Each structure stands twice: as C-alpha cells, then as structure tokens.
C-alpha cells in the first residue's frame, strides 16, 4: 500500500508539472516551452523597460550597462553592452532565455548558442510593435493581464487624431542631423499627433537630412531631441540662426518643441511621456484612459 501511495504521489506531481507547462512563440515563430516563467537576460534597454512595465522584473537576471531605467534596472547584473557583450559572465549566469530585438547582430545569437542559450527574438522597429512585444513578453513571463493593460494604454495614446489643430501639417522630429523617418517608432508618433511626417518620402527609418531636403520639405512643426535641459537655449539658438532652418515655417512661427532624450530614444512604454509632451504642444488633450 505504501509503495502504491508513493507511485501515485510521484505520478500526480509529474502531472502537475506537465499541467503548468506552456508554449510561447517569438516574433520569428520559434516555439519555446517552459514549466514556469524563465530567468532571462538582455542587452537592450527597451526590453528591460518592457519587462519592468509588466511587472516581470523578478525574472530579469541580467541586463546591459545601458539599462538604467527604471531605478531597479540599475541593480541587475551587468553583462556588457550590445556591441561588447560579456560572454564569459553570460556563460556563467546561463539564463534560460536571452531576449533580443529583430535585426540584432546574428553573431550574438550564434555565440550564445554555443553556450546552450536560446534567443527569444522580438519584432522589428515600429510603434505598433512595442505593443506587440509587450503582449509577447506577457505570455513569456505569464503576465498576460498586466501586459494587456499596458498595451491598451499605448493603443489609446497612439490613436491618430484627425481633428487636431495642426492636423495634416508637415512635421519633422530631429535627432541632431538625423530625422525620424518612415518605419521608425518616433515617426509613428508624429502620426499619432495628426501630423504628416515630412521625412516619410525618403523611405528610411532614420535618414540624415541634407539642407536641400530641409528647404524643400519646409516643415511647419519641428520636434527636436533635448539631450539635457542645460542645452535648451543653445539648441533653439541653432535653429533660429541657421541659414536653412530659420527659413522654414516651423522656425519662423516659433513652432519648435524640445522633447527630453530620456523619453524618446527607447521604444518602450516610456514614449508615452514624450507623446504627452508632443500632443500638448499640438493643442491636443492627452487620452484620459492613460495613466501618466
């Protein structure tokens, strides 16, 4: 009888484990099976921020030296950067899964494969794919409800507004001499403000604009990355005094909006703060459904 009870106990225990098993597919369609949310690592700040946004940070074993937001991300084990991963430390930690974006350097994945570490690949760039990645990470870490809430907030905030005061006006979002173009997540944010991205016609996500293009595009609204508040006046002075930029309608009419770098350089839920700044500049009300 005792032997029978032992057999039944272990059988039930095995069944319980099997019942907990679940399968998740990454953006490439590769299937991953887990019995419980995996211990993960990443070299990408956006991935760290997404994981924190859905409350799955206890499963984030390690991240890059550039993952500094939110505060807790600073305290994770550091495994180098995207161009210089610390493979020795990664091999020592041996996370169950390594999370990377699409189009990441395939050499990273090849190197990790030698350590028996599989890579979970997210979607390519684009603001709609931030939402898709959040949902996917929600499945990966069994945080579907939290991920759904964050995704719904993003969808509400990013819904294009055709009734905006500046609807249809030509706009640019500049990062130095580089613009947010077609297919970039920041370019998509211009659309969420009801604006027409003047850089779309170039057909690249992050084109460097020449002066002839700027003159021809004649943007009516200009958004500019603000690296630090101390640089605000010097950046404004540049646009007001540059021979080309000062001839554009945006500068002539003082329609220049500076957006802090920390809110707009990482494709994660943190862009909602940047979008709030942009929409308010355009005279739009920020969606009431979004928690700031």
C-alpha atoms as an extended CHARMM CRD file, in Angstrom:
* protein
*
       292  EXT
         1         1  UNK       CA              0.0000000000        0.0000000000        0.0000000000  PROA      1               0.0000000000
         2         2  UNK       CA              2.8320000000        2.3900000000        0.8980000000  PROA      2               0.0000000000
         3         3  UNK       CA              4.5070000000        1.6430000000       -2.4200000000  PROA      3               0.0000000000
         4         4  UNK       CA              1.2640000000        2.3680000000       -4.2430000000  PROA      4               0.0000000000
         5         5  UNK       CA              0.8770000000        5.6800000000       -2.4520000000  PROA      5               0.0000000000
         6         6  UNK       CA              4.4200000000        6.6260000000       -3.4690000000  PROA      6               0.0000000000
         7         7  UNK       CA              3.7170000000        5.8210000000       -7.1000000000  PROA      7               0.0000000000
         8         8  UNK       CA              0.5160000000        7.8580000000       -7.0060000000  PROA      8               0.0000000000
         9         9  UNK       CA              2.2890000000       10.7760000000       -5.3460000000  PROA      9               0.0000000000
        10        10  UNK       CA              5.0270000000       10.9990000000       -7.9520000000  PROA      10              0.0000000000
        11        11  UNK       CA              2.5550000000       10.4790000000      -10.7770000000  PROA      11              0.0000000000
        12        12  UNK       CA              0.4150000000       13.3460000000       -9.5370000000  PROA      12              0.0000000000
        13        13  UNK       CA              3.4840000000       15.5180000000       -9.0640000000  PROA      13              0.0000000000
        14        14  UNK       CA              4.5850000000       14.8200000000      -12.6220000000  PROA      14              0.0000000000
        15        15  UNK       CA              1.1100000000       15.6260000000      -13.9390000000  PROA      15              0.0000000000
        16        16  UNK       CA              1.1090000000       18.9120000000      -12.0410000000  PROA      16              0.0000000000
        17        17  UNK       CA              4.3740000000       19.9020000000      -13.6960000000  PROA      17              0.0000000000
        18        18  UNK       CA              3.0200000000       18.9590000000      -17.1170000000  PROA      18              0.0000000000
        19        19  UNK       CA             -0.1400000000       20.9740000000      -16.4920000000  PROA      19              0.0000000000
        20        20  UNK       CA              1.9520000000       24.0430000000      -15.7750000000  PROA      20              0.0000000000
        21        21  UNK       CA              3.9560000000       23.7030000000      -18.9790000000  PROA      21              0.0000000000
        22        22  UNK       CA              3.2130000000       26.3200000000      -21.6070000000  PROA      22              0.0000000000
        23        23  UNK       CA              4.4720000000       27.2300000000      -25.0670000000  PROA      23              0.0000000000
        24        24  UNK       CA              5.3240000000       30.6860000000      -26.3610000000  PROA      24              0.0000000000
        25        25  UNK       CA              6.3930000000       31.6810000000      -29.8710000000  PROA      25              0.0000000000
        26        26  UNK       CA              8.7030000000       34.5900000000      -30.5650000000  PROA      26              0.0000000000
        27        27  UNK       CA              8.3720000000       37.0240000000      -33.4880000000  PROA      27              0.0000000000
        28        28  UNK       CA             10.0490000000       34.5130000000      -35.8260000000  PROA      28              0.0000000000
        29        29  UNK       CA              7.5410000000       31.8240000000      -34.8850000000  PROA      29              0.0000000000
        30        30  UNK       CA             10.1060000000       29.7790000000      -32.9490000000  PROA      30              0.0000000000
        31        31  UNK       CA              8.4280000000       27.7790000000      -30.1590000000  PROA      31              0.0000000000
        32        32  UNK       CA              9.7240000000       27.8280000000      -26.5890000000  PROA      32              0.0000000000
        33        33  UNK       CA              8.3140000000       25.5960000000      -23.8650000000  PROA      33              0.0000000000
        34        34  UNK       CA              8.5780000000       26.3430000000      -20.1630000000  PROA      34              0.0000000000
        35        35  UNK       CA              7.2630000000       24.9030000000      -16.9230000000  PROA      35              0.0000000000
        36        36  UNK       CA              7.4910000000       28.3140000000      -15.2380000000  PROA      36              0.0000000000
        37        37  UNK       CA              8.4860000000       31.8620000000      -16.2480000000  PROA      37              0.0000000000
        38        38  UNK       CA             12.1560000000       31.7030000000      -17.2990000000  PROA      38              0.0000000000
        39        39  UNK       CA             15.1410000000       33.5600000000      -15.9310000000  PROA      39              0.0000000000
        40        40  UNK       CA             16.0490000000       35.9690000000      -18.7320000000  PROA      40              0.0000000000
        41        41  UNK       CA             18.7720000000       38.3620000000      -19.7950000000  PROA      41              0.0000000000
        42        42  UNK       CA             19.0030000000       41.1230000000      -22.3960000000  PROA      42              0.0000000000
        43        43  UNK       CA             21.3890000000       43.7230000000      -23.7520000000  PROA      43              0.0000000000
        44        44  UNK       CA             18.6160000000       46.0950000000      -24.8220000000  PROA      44              0.0000000000
        45        45  UNK       CA             17.2760000000       48.9530000000      -22.6390000000  PROA      45              0.0000000000
        46        46  UNK       CA             13.8530000000       48.7820000000      -24.3370000000  PROA      46              0.0000000000
        47        47  UNK       CA             13.4880000000       45.1360000000      -23.3420000000  PROA      47              0.0000000000
        48        48  UNK       CA             14.4080000000       45.9180000000      -19.7320000000  PROA      48              0.0000000000
        49        49  UNK       CA             11.8330000000       48.7080000000      -19.6550000000  PROA      49              0.0000000000
        50        50  UNK       CA              9.1340000000       46.4820000000      -21.1720000000  PROA      50              0.0000000000
        51        51  UNK       CA              9.8090000000       43.7820000000      -18.5950000000  PROA      51              0.0000000000
        52        52  UNK       CA              9.5320000000       46.2760000000      -15.7430000000  PROA      52              0.0000000000
        53        53  UNK       CA              6.3890000000       47.7890000000      -17.2640000000  PROA      53              0.0000000000
        54        54  UNK       CA              4.5380000000       44.4690000000      -16.9910000000  PROA      54              0.0000000000
        55        55  UNK       CA              5.8930000000       43.6780000000      -13.5120000000  PROA      55              0.0000000000
        56        56  UNK       CA              8.0860000000       40.7700000000      -14.5990000000  PROA      56              0.0000000000
        57        57  UNK       CA             11.3860000000       42.2350000000      -13.3740000000  PROA      57              0.0000000000
        58        58  UNK       CA             11.9670000000       39.3910000000      -10.8860000000  PROA      58              0.0000000000
        59        59  UNK       CA             12.6260000000       37.1830000000      -13.9040000000  PROA      59              0.0000000000
        60        60  UNK       CA             15.2290000000       39.5680000000      -15.3590000000  PROA      60              0.0000000000
        61        61  UNK       CA             18.5230000000       38.0310000000      -14.2960000000  PROA      61              0.0000000000
        62        62  UNK       CA             20.8820000000       40.4500000000      -16.0600000000  PROA      62              0.0000000000
        63        63  UNK       CA             20.9590000000       43.3610000000      -18.4800000000  PROA      63              0.0000000000
        64        64  UNK       CA             23.3580000000       45.7980000000      -20.1420000000  PROA      64              0.0000000000
        65        65  UNK       CA             25.3180000000       48.6660000000      -18.6330000000  PROA      65              0.0000000000
        66        66  UNK       CA             22.9540000000       50.9950000000      -20.5140000000  PROA      66              0.0000000000
        67        67  UNK       CA             19.8130000000       49.6480000000      -18.8460000000  PROA      67              0.0000000000
        68        68  UNK       CA             19.3730000000       52.3980000000      -16.2610000000  PROA      68              0.0000000000
        69        69  UNK       CA             15.6010000000       52.8540000000      -16.1680000000  PROA      69              0.0000000000
        70        70  UNK       CA             13.6130000000       52.3130000000      -14.0730000000  PROA      70              0.0000000000
        71        71  UNK       CA             15.7760000000       52.5730000000      -10.9520000000  PROA      71              0.0000000000
        72        72  UNK       CA             15.6980000000       48.8410000000      -10.2740000000  PROA      72              0.0000000000
        73        73  UNK       CA             17.2400000000       48.1080000000      -13.6730000000  PROA      73              0.0000000000
        74        74  UNK       CA             20.4790000000       49.6970000000      -12.4900000000  PROA      74              0.0000000000
        75        75  UNK       CA             20.8810000000       46.9920000000       -9.8520000000  PROA      75              0.0000000000
        76        76  UNK       CA             20.6700000000       43.9970000000      -12.1700000000  PROA      76              0.0000000000
        77        77  UNK       CA             23.8200000000       42.0480000000      -13.0020000000  PROA      77              0.0000000000
        78        78  UNK       CA             25.5790000000       43.8200000000      -15.8760000000  PROA      78              0.0000000000
        79        79  UNK       CA             26.6980000000       41.8200000000      -18.9070000000  PROA      79              0.0000000000
        80        80  UNK       CA             28.3650000000       44.4680000000      -21.0610000000  PROA      80              0.0000000000
        81        81  UNK       CA             26.7390000000       46.2920000000      -23.9610000000  PROA      81              0.0000000000
        82        82  UNK       CA             25.1910000000       45.4520000000      -27.2960000000  PROA      82              0.0000000000
        83        83  UNK       CA             28.4760000000       45.8050000000      -29.1790000000  PROA      83              0.0000000000
        84        84  UNK       CA             30.6370000000       44.2850000000      -26.4580000000  PROA      84              0.0000000000
        85        85  UNK       CA             28.6940000000       41.5820000000      -24.5670000000  PROA      85              0.0000000000
        86        86  UNK       CA             30.4840000000       39.9560000000      -21.6300000000  PROA      86              0.0000000000
        87        87  UNK       CA             30.1370000000       36.4040000000      -22.9160000000  PROA      87              0.0000000000
        88        88  UNK       CA             32.1410000000       34.9610000000      -20.0340000000  PROA      88              0.0000000000
        89        89  UNK       CA             29.6920000000       36.3470000000      -17.4940000000  PROA      89              0.0000000000
        90        90  UNK       CA             26.6920000000       35.3430000000      -19.6240000000  PROA      90              0.0000000000
        91        91  UNK       CA             28.0140000000       31.7900000000      -19.8440000000  PROA      91              0.0000000000
        92        92  UNK       CA             28.4970000000       31.7490000000      -16.0840000000  PROA      92              0.0000000000
        93        93  UNK       CA             24.9630000000       33.0000000000      -15.3990000000  PROA      93              0.0000000000
        94        94  UNK       CA             23.4540000000       30.8660000000      -18.1660000000  PROA      94              0.0000000000
        95        95  UNK       CA             19.9890000000       32.4680000000      -18.3350000000  PROA      95              0.0000000000
        96        96  UNK       CA             17.2030000000       30.2350000000      -19.6100000000  PROA      96              0.0000000000
        97        97  UNK       CA             16.4100000000       32.7070000000      -22.3580000000  PROA      97              0.0000000000
        98        98  UNK       CA             18.1420000000       35.6950000000      -23.9420000000  PROA      98              0.0000000000
        99        99  UNK       CA             15.8420000000       38.3950000000      -25.3480000000  PROA      99              0.0000000000
       100       100  UNK       CA             16.9040000000       40.3750000000      -28.4200000000  PROA      100             0.0000000000
       101       101  UNK       CA             15.1500000000       42.5770000000      -30.9920000000  PROA      101             0.0000000000
       102       102  UNK       CA             14.7080000000       41.6120000000      -34.6320000000  PROA      102             0.0000000000
       103       103  UNK       CA             17.6390000000       42.5140000000      -36.8780000000  PROA      103             0.0000000000
       104       104  UNK       CA             20.0440000000       42.1390000000      -33.9740000000  PROA      104             0.0000000000
       105       105  UNK       CA             23.5890000000       41.0800000000      -34.8080000000  PROA      105             0.0000000000
       106       106  UNK       CA             23.2840000000       37.3660000000      -35.6100000000  PROA      106             0.0000000000
       107       107  UNK       CA             26.7850000000       36.8150000000      -34.2010000000  PROA      107             0.0000000000
       108       108  UNK       CA             25.3790000000       37.3660000000      -30.7130000000  PROA      108             0.0000000000
       109       109  UNK       CA             22.8270000000       34.6170000000      -31.2100000000  PROA      109             0.0000000000
       110       110  UNK       CA             25.4320000000       32.2910000000      -32.7440000000  PROA      110             0.0000000000
       111       111  UNK       CA             27.8080000000       32.8410000000      -29.8360000000  PROA      111             0.0000000000
       112       112  UNK       CA             25.0900000000       32.2880000000      -27.2270000000  PROA      112             0.0000000000
       113       113  UNK       CA             24.0230000000       29.0870000000      -28.9750000000  PROA      113             0.0000000000
       114       114  UNK       CA             27.4780000000       27.6580000000      -28.2140000000  PROA      114             0.0000000000
       115       115  UNK       CA             26.6760000000       28.0680000000      -24.5190000000  PROA      115             0.0000000000
       116       116  UNK       CA             23.3200000000       26.3570000000      -24.9590000000  PROA      116             0.0000000000
       117       117  UNK       CA             21.4320000000       29.6380000000      -24.5080000000  PROA      117             0.0000000000
       118       118  UNK       CA             18.4790000000       30.2150000000      -26.8320000000  PROA      118             0.0000000000
       119       119  UNK       CA             17.4810000000       33.6620000000      -28.0720000000  PROA      119             0.0000000000
       120       120  UNK       CA             13.9010000000       34.8910000000      -27.9450000000  PROA      120             0.0000000000
       121       121  UNK       CA             13.5280000000       37.4180000000      -30.7850000000  PROA      121             0.0000000000
       122       122  UNK       CA             11.1000000000       40.3330000000      -30.6520000000  PROA      122             0.0000000000
       123       123  UNK       CA              9.5920000000       42.3230000000      -33.5160000000  PROA      123             0.0000000000
       124       124  UNK       CA             11.2730000000       44.8810000000      -35.7710000000  PROA      124             0.0000000000
       125       125  UNK       CA             11.0770000000       48.5940000000      -35.0560000000  PROA      125             0.0000000000
       126       126  UNK       CA              7.7430000000       50.4020000000      -35.2620000000  PROA      126             0.0000000000
       127       127  UNK       CA              5.4710000000       51.8730000000      -32.6510000000  PROA      127             0.0000000000
       128       128  UNK       CA              2.8050000000       49.2160000000      -33.2150000000  PROA      128             0.0000000000
       129       129  UNK       CA              5.4030000000       46.5560000000      -32.4520000000  PROA      129             0.0000000000
       130       130  UNK       CA              6.0820000000       47.9760000000      -28.9810000000  PROA      130             0.0000000000
       131       131  UNK       CA              2.5590000000       46.8760000000      -28.1090000000  PROA      131             0.0000000000
       132       132  UNK       CA              3.1010000000       43.5030000000      -29.8120000000  PROA      132             0.0000000000
       133       133  UNK       CA              6.3450000000       42.9290000000      -27.9010000000  PROA      133             0.0000000000
       134       134  UNK       CA              4.7060000000       43.7920000000      -24.5870000000  PROA      134             0.0000000000
       135       135  UNK       CA              1.9870000000       41.2180000000      -25.2230000000  PROA      135             0.0000000000
       136       136  UNK       CA              4.5790000000       38.6180000000      -26.2320000000  PROA      136             0.0000000000
       137       137  UNK       CA              6.6270000000       39.2510000000      -23.0920000000  PROA      137             0.0000000000
       138       138  UNK       CA              3.4030000000       38.9860000000      -21.0970000000  PROA      138             0.0000000000
       139       139  UNK       CA              2.9670000000       35.4610000000      -22.4600000000  PROA      139             0.0000000000
       140       140  UNK       CA              6.6160000000       34.6160000000      -21.8960000000  PROA      140             0.0000000000
       141       141  UNK       CA              6.5440000000       35.6090000000      -18.2250000000  PROA      141             0.0000000000
       142       142  UNK       CA              2.9170000000       34.6510000000      -17.5560000000  PROA      142             0.0000000000
       143       143  UNK       CA              1.9480000000       38.2870000000      -17.0070000000  PROA      143             0.0000000000
       144       144  UNK       CA             -0.7750000000       38.4770000000      -19.6470000000  PROA      144             0.0000000000
       145       145  UNK       CA             -3.1930000000       40.6910000000      -17.7080000000  PROA      145             0.0000000000
       146       146  UNK       CA             -0.5600000000       43.2700000000      -16.8270000000  PROA      146             0.0000000000
       147       147  UNK       CA              0.7460000000       43.2520000000      -20.4040000000  PROA      147             0.0000000000
       148       148  UNK       CA             -2.7660000000       43.6930000000      -21.7800000000  PROA      148             0.0000000000
       149       149  UNK       CA             -3.3050000000       46.7590000000      -19.5860000000  PROA      149             0.0000000000
       150       150  UNK       CA             -0.0500000000       48.3920000000      -20.7190000000  PROA      150             0.0000000000
       151       151  UNK       CA             -0.8040000000       47.5570000000      -24.3600000000  PROA      151             0.0000000000
       152       152  UNK       CA             -4.2880000000       49.0720000000      -24.1160000000  PROA      152             0.0000000000
       153       153  UNK       CA             -2.8620000000       52.2800000000      -22.6550000000  PROA      153             0.0000000000
       154       154  UNK       CA             -0.4210000000       52.5310000000      -25.5400000000  PROA      154             0.0000000000
       155       155  UNK       CA             -3.1200000000       51.8690000000      -28.1320000000  PROA      155             0.0000000000
       156       156  UNK       CA             -5.3090000000       54.6170000000      -26.6570000000  PROA      156             0.0000000000
       157       157  UNK       CA             -2.4650000000       57.1440000000      -26.5800000000  PROA      157             0.0000000000
       158       158  UNK       CA             -1.2220000000       56.3460000000      -30.0880000000  PROA      158             0.0000000000
       159       159  UNK       CA             -4.5900000000       56.5230000000      -31.8120000000  PROA      159             0.0000000000
       160       160  UNK       CA             -4.2530000000       59.1130000000      -34.6350000000  PROA      160             0.0000000000
       161       161  UNK       CA             -6.2660000000       62.2890000000      -34.1260000000  PROA      161             0.0000000000
       162       162  UNK       CA             -7.5250000000       63.7590000000      -37.4040000000  PROA      162             0.0000000000
       163       163  UNK       CA             -9.2440000000       66.6300000000      -35.5590000000  PROA      163             0.0000000000
       164       164  UNK       CA             -6.0080000000       68.0260000000      -34.1460000000  PROA      164             0.0000000000
       165       165  UNK       CA             -5.4330000000       71.7970000000      -34.5450000000  PROA      165             0.0000000000
       166       166  UNK       CA             -2.3140000000       71.0370000000      -36.6010000000  PROA      166             0.0000000000
       167       167  UNK       CA             -3.8070000000       68.0100000000      -38.4090000000  PROA      167             0.0000000000
       168       168  UNK       CA             -2.0790000000       67.2810000000      -41.6840000000  PROA      168             0.0000000000
       169       169  UNK       CA              0.6920000000       69.8260000000      -41.2100000000  PROA      169             0.0000000000
       170       170  UNK       CA              4.2080000000       68.8370000000      -42.2540000000  PROA      170             0.0000000000
       171       171  UNK       CA              6.4380000000       67.9510000000      -39.3240000000  PROA      171             0.0000000000
       172       172  UNK       CA              9.9160000000       66.6390000000      -38.5900000000  PROA      172             0.0000000000
       173       173  UNK       CA             11.4290000000       65.1060000000      -35.4710000000  PROA      173             0.0000000000
       174       174  UNK       CA             15.1580000000       65.7420000000      -35.4130000000  PROA      174             0.0000000000
       175       175  UNK       CA             17.9490000000       63.9390000000      -33.5620000000  PROA      175             0.0000000000
       176       176  UNK       CA             20.9450000000       66.0560000000      -34.4940000000  PROA      176             0.0000000000
       177       177  UNK       CA             21.0190000000       65.9790000000      -38.3100000000  PROA      177             0.0000000000
       178       178  UNK       CA             19.0680000000       62.7040000000      -38.3920000000  PROA      178             0.0000000000
       179       179  UNK       CA             15.2980000000       62.6160000000      -38.6990000000  PROA      179             0.0000000000
       180       180  UNK       CA             12.7400000000       60.0660000000      -37.5550000000  PROA      180             0.0000000000
       181       181  UNK       CA             11.5520000000       58.6750000000      -40.8740000000  PROA      181             0.0000000000
       182       182  UNK       CA              9.1500000000       56.1220000000      -42.2780000000  PROA      182             0.0000000000
       183       183  UNK       CA              9.0570000000       52.9400000000      -40.1870000000  PROA      183             0.0000000000
       184       184  UNK       CA             10.6630000000       54.4610000000      -37.1010000000  PROA      184             0.0000000000
       185       185  UNK       CA              8.7460000000       54.4150000000      -33.8310000000  PROA      185             0.0000000000
       186       186  UNK       CA              9.2540000000       58.1710000000      -33.4010000000  PROA      186             0.0000000000
       187       187  UNK       CA              7.9890000000       58.8150000000      -36.9200000000  PROA      187             0.0000000000
       188       188  UNK       CA              4.8430000000       56.9000000000      -35.9880000000  PROA      188             0.0000000000
       189       189  UNK       CA              4.3970000000       59.2140000000      -33.0010000000  PROA      189             0.0000000000
       190       190  UNK       CA              4.0550000000       62.1670000000      -35.3760000000  PROA      190             0.0000000000
       191       191  UNK       CA              1.1270000000       60.3710000000      -36.9570000000  PROA      191             0.0000000000
       192       192  UNK       CA             -0.4350000000       59.9170000000      -33.5110000000  PROA      192             0.0000000000
       193       193  UNK       CA             -0.4500000000       63.7120000000      -33.2460000000  PROA      193             0.0000000000
       194       194  UNK       CA             -2.2850000000       64.0090000000      -36.5510000000  PROA      194             0.0000000000
       195       195  UNK       CA              0.8030000000       65.3260000000      -38.3260000000  PROA      195             0.0000000000
       196       196  UNK       CA              2.3240000000       64.4060000000      -41.6810000000  PROA      196             0.0000000000
       197       197  UNK       CA              5.9160000000       63.2260000000      -41.3600000000  PROA      197             0.0000000000
       198       198  UNK       CA              7.8550000000       65.1890000000      -43.9850000000  PROA      198             0.0000000000
       199       199  UNK       CA             10.6750000000       62.6170000000      -43.8310000000  PROA      199             0.0000000000
       200       200  UNK       CA              8.4340000000       59.7230000000      -44.9040000000  PROA      200             0.0000000000
       201       201  UNK       CA              9.1550000000       60.2920000000      -48.5870000000  PROA      201             0.0000000000
       202       202  UNK       CA             12.7880000000       59.3170000000      -48.0790000000  PROA      202             0.0000000000
       203       203  UNK       CA             11.6080000000       55.7990000000      -47.1990000000  PROA      203             0.0000000000
       204       204  UNK       CA             14.1460000000       55.1010000000      -44.4470000000  PROA      204             0.0000000000
       205       205  UNK       CA             13.5970000000       54.8770000000      -40.6740000000  PROA      205             0.0000000000
       206       206  UNK       CA             16.4410000000       57.2160000000      -39.6850000000  PROA      206             0.0000000000
       207       207  UNK       CA             17.6560000000       59.3340000000      -42.6490000000  PROA      207             0.0000000000
       208       208  UNK       CA             20.2800000000       62.0440000000      -42.3890000000  PROA      208             0.0000000000
       209       209  UNK       CA             18.7350000000       65.1460000000      -43.9650000000  PROA      209             0.0000000000
       210       210  UNK       CA             20.6580000000       67.3250000000      -46.3670000000  PROA      210             0.0000000000
       211       211  UNK       CA             19.9890000000       71.0460000000      -46.4880000000  PROA      211             0.0000000000
       212       212  UNK       CA             18.2450000000       70.9240000000      -49.8560000000  PROA      212             0.0000000000
       213       213  UNK       CA             15.7090000000       68.4480000000      -48.4640000000  PROA      213             0.0000000000
       214       214  UNK       CA             15.0200000000       70.6560000000      -45.4420000000  PROA      214             0.0000000000
       215       215  UNK       CA             14.3150000000       73.6460000000      -47.6970000000  PROA      215             0.0000000000
       216       216  UNK       CA             12.0080000000       71.6100000000      -49.9230000000  PROA      216             0.0000000000
       217       217  UNK       CA             10.2140000000       69.8520000000      -47.0570000000  PROA      217             0.0000000000
       218       218  UNK       CA              9.5170000000       73.2100000000      -45.3630000000  PROA      218             0.0000000000
       219       219  UNK       CA              8.3060000000       71.6540000000      -42.0720000000  PROA      219             0.0000000000
       220       220  UNK       CA              5.5710000000       73.5850000000      -40.2770000000  PROA      220             0.0000000000
       221       221  UNK       CA              6.1150000000       71.8380000000      -36.9280000000  PROA      221             0.0000000000
       222       222  UNK       CA              9.5010000000       70.8450000000      -35.5700000000  PROA      222             0.0000000000
       223       223  UNK       CA             10.2610000000       68.4610000000      -32.7130000000  PROA      223             0.0000000000
       224       224  UNK       CA             13.8420000000       68.1650000000      -31.5140000000  PROA      224             0.0000000000
       225       225  UNK       CA             15.5350000000       65.7590000000      -29.0970000000  PROA      225             0.0000000000
       226       226  UNK       CA             16.7360000000       67.5600000000      -25.9630000000  PROA      226             0.0000000000
       227       227  UNK       CA             19.8200000000       65.7490000000      -24.5610000000  PROA      227             0.0000000000
       228       228  UNK       CA             19.8770000000       67.8620000000      -21.3930000000  PROA      228             0.0000000000
       229       229  UNK       CA             17.8590000000       70.7940000000      -20.0710000000  PROA      229             0.0000000000
       230       230  UNK       CA             21.0500000000       72.8890000000      -19.9480000000  PROA      230             0.0000000000
       231       231  UNK       CA             21.1950000000       72.7040000000      -23.7640000000  PROA      231             0.0000000000
       232       232  UNK       CA             17.6850000000       74.0750000000      -24.3730000000  PROA      232             0.0000000000
       233       233  UNK       CA             18.6770000000       77.6410000000      -25.3010000000  PROA      233             0.0000000000
       234       234  UNK       CA             21.6840000000       76.6540000000      -27.3890000000  PROA      234             0.0000000000
       235       235  UNK       CA             19.5430000000       74.2460000000      -29.4480000000  PROA      235             0.0000000000
       236       236  UNK       CA             16.8650000000       76.8850000000      -30.0040000000  PROA      236             0.0000000000
       237       237  UNK       CA             19.5440000000       79.4130000000      -30.9750000000  PROA      237             0.0000000000
       238       238  UNK       CA             20.9130000000       76.9710000000      -33.5570000000  PROA      238             0.0000000000
       239       239  UNK       CA             17.5670000000       76.6070000000      -35.3250000000  PROA      239             0.0000000000
       240       240  UNK       CA             16.7950000000       80.3310000000      -35.1060000000  PROA      240             0.0000000000
       241       241  UNK       CA             20.1460000000       81.3120000000      -36.6170000000  PROA      241             0.0000000000
       242       242  UNK       CA             20.9380000000       78.5230000000      -39.0750000000  PROA      242             0.0000000000
       243       243  UNK       CA             20.5330000000       79.8960000000      -42.6540000000  PROA      243             0.0000000000
       244       244  UNK       CA             18.4060000000       76.9360000000      -43.7570000000  PROA      244             0.0000000000
       245       245  UNK       CA             16.3720000000       76.0920000000      -40.6800000000  PROA      245             0.0000000000
       246       246  UNK       CA             15.4190000000       79.7040000000      -39.9340000000  PROA      246             0.0000000000
       247       247  UNK       CA             13.7280000000       79.8870000000      -43.3460000000  PROA      247             0.0000000000
       248       248  UNK       CA             11.3170000000       77.0300000000      -42.5300000000  PROA      248             0.0000000000
       249       249  UNK       CA              7.7320000000       77.8170000000      -41.4470000000  PROA      249             0.0000000000
       250       250  UNK       CA              8.3010000000       75.9320000000      -38.1750000000  PROA      250             0.0000000000
       251       251  UNK       CA             11.1180000000       78.2090000000      -37.0470000000  PROA      251             0.0000000000
       252       252  UNK       CA              9.6220000000       81.3870000000      -38.4950000000  PROA      252             0.0000000000
       253       253  UNK       CA              6.4390000000       80.7650000000      -36.4810000000  PROA      253             0.0000000000
       254       254  UNK       CA              8.2560000000       79.5130000000      -33.3490000000  PROA      254             0.0000000000
       255       255  UNK       CA              6.7080000000       76.0690000000      -33.6100000000  PROA      255             0.0000000000
       256       256  UNK       CA              9.6580000000       74.1970000000      -32.1180000000  PROA      256             0.0000000000
       257       257  UNK       CA              9.0920000000       71.6360000000      -29.3700000000  PROA      257             0.0000000000
       258       258  UNK       CA             12.0450000000       70.1470000000      -27.4830000000  PROA      258             0.0000000000
       259       259  UNK       CA             11.4550000000       66.6300000000      -26.1260000000  PROA      259             0.0000000000
       260       260  UNK       CA             13.7540000000       65.2120000000      -23.4010000000  PROA      260             0.0000000000
       261       261  UNK       CA             16.0090000000       62.4480000000      -24.6670000000  PROA      261             0.0000000000
       262       262  UNK       CA             15.1230000000       60.0110000000      -21.8750000000  PROA      262             0.0000000000
       263       263  UNK       CA             11.5060000000       59.8770000000      -23.0520000000  PROA      263             0.0000000000
       264       264  UNK       CA             12.0530000000       59.4490000000      -26.7580000000  PROA      264             0.0000000000
       265       265  UNK       CA             15.1430000000       57.3660000000      -27.5440000000  PROA      265             0.0000000000
       266       266  UNK       CA             13.9850000000       53.9570000000      -26.2910000000  PROA      266             0.0000000000
       267       267  UNK       CA             10.9920000000       52.1960000000      -27.9120000000  PROA      267             0.0000000000
       268       268  UNK       CA              9.1720000000       51.2070000000      -24.7370000000  PROA      268             0.0000000000
       269       269  UNK       CA              6.0780000000       52.3760000000      -22.8120000000  PROA      269             0.0000000000
       270       270  UNK       CA              8.2000000000       55.3190000000      -21.6760000000  PROA      270             0.0000000000
       271       271  UNK       CA              7.4920000000       57.0210000000      -25.0190000000  PROA      271             0.0000000000
       272       272  UNK       CA              4.0240000000       57.8290000000      -23.6690000000  PROA      272             0.0000000000
       273       273  UNK       CA              5.5730000000       60.7240000000      -21.7450000000  PROA      273             0.0000000000
       274       274  UNK       CA              7.1350000000       62.0350000000      -24.9550000000  PROA      274             0.0000000000
       275       275  UNK       CA              3.8060000000       61.6570000000      -26.7050000000  PROA      275             0.0000000000
       276       276  UNK       CA              2.1100000000       63.6090000000      -23.9240000000  PROA      276             0.0000000000
       277       277  UNK       CA              4.5580000000       66.4930000000      -24.4730000000  PROA      277             0.0000000000
       278       278  UNK       CA              4.0550000000       66.3600000000      -28.2460000000  PROA      278             0.0000000000
       279       279  UNK       CA              0.2750000000       66.2260000000      -28.0890000000  PROA      279             0.0000000000
       280       280  UNK       CA              0.0410000000       69.0930000000      -25.6260000000  PROA      280             0.0000000000
       281       281  UNK       CA              2.2850000000       71.1600000000      -27.9110000000  PROA      281             0.0000000000
       282       282  UNK       CA             -0.1330000000       70.4210000000      -30.7440000000  PROA      282             0.0000000000
       283       283  UNK       CA             -3.0830000000       71.5410000000      -28.6270000000  PROA      283             0.0000000000
       284       284  UNK       CA             -4.3900000000       68.0420000000      -28.0380000000  PROA      284             0.0000000000
       285       285  UNK       CA             -5.7670000000       66.5710000000      -24.8510000000  PROA      285             0.0000000000
       286       286  UNK       CA             -3.8860000000       63.5460000000      -23.5790000000  PROA      286             0.0000000000
       287       287  UNK       CA             -6.1520000000       60.4670000000      -23.5010000000  PROA      287             0.0000000000
       288       288  UNK       CA             -7.8160000000       60.2100000000      -20.0920000000  PROA      288             0.0000000000
       289       289  UNK       CA             -7.5080000000       56.4300000000      -20.1540000000  PROA      289             0.0000000000
       290       290  UNK       CA             -3.7280000000       56.6010000000      -19.9890000000  PROA      290             0.0000000000
       291       291  UNK       CA             -2.0710000000       56.5870000000      -16.5740000000  PROA      291             0.0000000000
       292       292  UNK       CA              0.8450000000       59.0290000000      -16.5400000000  PROA      292             0.0000000000
